[in-house]
Amino acid sequence: MDAPEAFCCVASFQAQEAQYGTAAAGVDAWFALECDGPWAAKAWPAAPIPEPARAHVDAWVEATPGARVQLIRREQRRTHGDVVLLLANGRQDHPSVAEYRLQSFDQLVDLDLTAAITALRMGELPTDAHAPTQPVALVCTNGKRDRCCAKWGVPVYEAMAADPRVQTWQTTHLGGHRFAATMVWLPSGLCHGRVAPEHIDGLIGAIAGGQIGPLDLLRGRASLVEAAQAAEYVLRKQHGLAGLDEVVIEHAEAQAEAQDARWLVSGRVLDRRVRIELREVSLGVVAPPSCGKDPQPISRWEVVSTGPGA
């Protein structure tokens, strides 16, 4: 990267900050609504959504653990009159995504979002929705939230949008601007960071083939907490596994009695039960979490022990 050090993603890269275990944690119900720009730094509160529709969505988010709202847009969609809504379940047992076509934002109040996400979690397609035939990629380009996302995100979006193997959208804040370009795949909720246009062909090919993609680009699976995301990364690296479901994390628990930030994570590797203990350790360096923010200490996840699970 040859940009000025003022960019937070450059500072993070130069500090050798690891990005595994940094995806938005515990997100397994994705609500991605088409809303053409411009987007504000806090995009959803500032979006031109009618108040009844906004209240309807906000109530669903409040009542649904793991729900997250994204705004999305595509250059080639700007002359269309309908509105696309993508609703996705990112749980690893039944990852699925439903696409709705609405006449306007007002129609949001007619959607039973709770019933829809419940159906997706059961492996069923909700009423009046259809399933996309391609993987869905959301690339953060929200420069109003952080300029790194526009500078590095837009070229990645443009490269992906030109590839017919994937349905690609620009999206609002995904977290982790310092890892720009950042993106999430639906329905899996896999988040990648430090993506560049030269990665696109191989990354799309991997995802389309049921694989995780390059490990050095992996931030984590958003349905998991950060320690569990890191555990999946470590187990994949140890065993050389790339298949989406070759590593399944089932449980993660903070170790309250430990003197440091330790977690015990259990799951399956190729159907063999495993457990892994990790701790968060300081690297002794600092970097800004966002452009314009004061530098903060950088930490990374370190393996304490691994072994067979119960």
Steps between C-alpha positions, in 0.01 A plus 500: 500500500644832395244744647589757767530382858200717587276221371407268787522187283858585408592550867339165588686321221832655595445403865449139382158484662339161442145521364373154590247513781396860420166466314182647646415245771180305553326615180289227342192688372592737218255763374644668190274762344559672168527874558680714245744758641629719625552318828575674827763379748217338696311393193184330627385778738555759226346301213178632339285221640136577592461501876251207519736284293802604707315425825396160366858405416641646823251298705607182321868576560432567867314169539743291292839420655766504232311730262690764304381760247702586189415736218603385154512642147617409149594742224302309238184504716458876529227527236286216637178578682489204738700456821705191578508358851737216588426312820756239597557240769872463569483205738724224376237226523257662253666795322241646266399828340166632376460780246189718497395756239297781656315777322612750762643528852142522628452130425745409774219526754320213325790259546500265796875512550490271803315230308737547205822459699345204685426332168854561379640352820296188432638477147178625339440789261261767635178582317529748211879473488739322270850366552787665311667265258850638570704575812427849632788733585464829691806726474528796737542826307365743760761775487292723727562251782869458418691615193691170478175326407454726198865502390549124518140377493382661177767337276423160654127550449554600137717194436246267660200662331657419162508127582182310403561224754388712796228751592696796634375804691657802660411516869526715807718456810609141569748586775876485485574788259869440574472176304361664184391384260255304715213282383251238612356205310136403535365273618809363678589827676867442417689827520817573307734795537798661329342388174651646184380477137768242422342265757156502341526220245639247747272611784183470295613166364558369851165615636312371196673165553396474865833607646605762751737695277857606584557475876708815506191695391265343756372719783250248630152355485269771636263258673782420747656707778853626430678221689302237310579673171869483590466134599352414159790676331760319712341159449479552126865602488613208714313243292522664158123508455321729255149351473225722642374232739818306570536696825192560715519700822234392750576679826719777636530602863709762676714356779406720795767356728785579261728794572496604134232510230467125436229313314429129466354413160368162391381365169564250224773460242389255229254360758777448759428684821765750604555766758731796490591755764600850392596821670514858381851646530634848440751553219653798678419736212218743426302603192182702443181289473358750250630795301532802727473299822772484766728194480403209724689189614490212253441144614469163331370155585760246611455124545550374854418135432314268265372148548219254435155608608271319737 
